[in-house]
Amino acid sequence: MTQPLFRDDAYLTEATARVFALTDEGGIVLDRTLFYPTGGGQPGDSGWIDWPGGQIEIATCIKGTEGALIAVPAAPGPLPPVGVEVILRLDWGRRLRHMRIHTALHLLSVVIPLPVTGGSVSADKGRLDFDMPESPEDKTAIEVALNDLVARNLEVTESWISDDELRANPGLVKTMSVAPPMGTGKIRLVMIGSGANQIDLQPCGGTHVRHTGEIGRLRLGKIEKKGAQNRRVYIHTV
Ligand SMILES: [Zn+2]
């Protein structure tokens, strides 16, 4: 199992780790990593792995079996030996853009309070699919509301709760915008704003900026019809 360092600190850009195993496909399994693996609609991180006598560029990270996170080299080349200590360096510019868009999608789910059926994050745009039979009449109002939430510079905080704690606090589930997955033991909650200014609380394993102001100005993109019940709403950073 690879310890996911990005989960406790999404702003970590460099770390040491040890090579746990190499896969038949040339992937590198580490004992801990700061590379976020492709999942939840967010692309895997890229960066570099350095070790005494070698360096390899990492194109992405994927989930393996039994909690292993696999760093995937950009091109075939000499790999670090199993057991060696390596230095991980994140392509921070790309990840920060993913964090801005990902956090902006939380805001979109606040501004459009409808059930979300899917989503995707890239460096300069993102989308959510909503259970939305009718297209919204006032697109400008959505964009204004999004940028208001950005301008309020609300704090984004993360906390963990156990299944038992959640069962003991049924009111908490009611305040969440998405039902948490049960039976996993521990659930990570992401809260935007706090106290009277709390605007969103939902279970999420992704990477977020610390304050909504870091997202920067947003532009509402196109709204596509996807079947009878669904609409795909795009947002862009500007
Ligand atoms: Zn999230």
Residues whose N, C-alpha, C, O or C-beta is under 5 A from the ligand:
A	BS01	ZN	C204 G206
